[in-house]
């Protein structure tokens, strides 16, 4: 029996519905949970327990992506930096040192279950700028498809004060929306949303379910706690808005306990923010109505029929290219009569599209000198006009 088989996995049979029905789950871990202060050491026993939960989720048929803080808190100790607020360059140096230790800790914890770990460092532009968004999304999707567990952190070593997320709650929500996750769990030092700060108001009432992040709900967010955490309830509510807009349900759950995810299955108190649509529906709505087209391709009747059946757009079906678009831009897809069939995020710029138009996907590498994607527009990045599929 292997080590992974010998380890007993937590029981997840009672997971709440948003999590039970999810195929892809994103879990965010904050510094206060992962790093033991004032020593600045990683809480290995807690991390092992979390890895058990991840393995249990995967055994239940779910893929998992982790978004982790902690590199600065760990790294500053090894660099001998004093207590108090760090300068930007000191934070970046701390992150560079701490990230190695953090990645190694995740690798060891997940390897106990035979899980391959992959490290991804992201900046805000990687989720917001369309070309980089497509690359990051493709990389994460490929890692998940290959059975790896990506561990993501903000790229603190190159971020500046002006462009930083400032917390990993919103980073986790943007990642969840980008990859089409159905559920996001924010592990916190609090077990959910309250009508007021329970640390200050003994009459604060816990709210187990939120259907929409209204102005009234946002008003319940308080200031960030003192310490290395840069979040707080306000950033968690902002994360909820991002997640829900992407069709992803989100939970705020207490993470300081061992096996925090399996605790949800056992009825632990939490707050769920419920998405009103599925991730794919939300993404196609964003593509269909939130971006301005920068060009168009005209496709033959065979390609039009394939699109109506839900297929991706391949270069072979393209007859004409219009506009000066770049990779990742939104373009229109039209039939030969100029009728708009849909719109999508294109995997090649106009110049390259002109070269591969009408050709088979296995010819792309020969024609362009590099191996790109087989699809000109992947079906996940394509929103058809109403009544066309």
Beta strands, then each sheet from edge to edge (+ up, - down):
strand 1: 24-29
strand 2: 35-36
strand 3: 41-42
strand 4: 63-68
strand 5: 117-122
strand 6: 149-154
strand 7: 183-188
strand 8: 193-194
strand 9: 206-207
strand 10: 209-210
strand 11: 249-254
strand 12: 270-273
strand 13: 295-299
strand 14: 313-314
strand 15: 318-323
strand 16: 330-335
strand 17: 340-345
strand 18: 375-377
strand 19: 382-384
sheet 1: 5+ 6+ 4+ 1+ 7+ 11+ 12- 10-
sheet 2: 2+ 3-
sheet 3: 8+ 9-
sheet 4: 15+ 13- 16- 17+ 19-
sheet 5: 14+ 18-
end
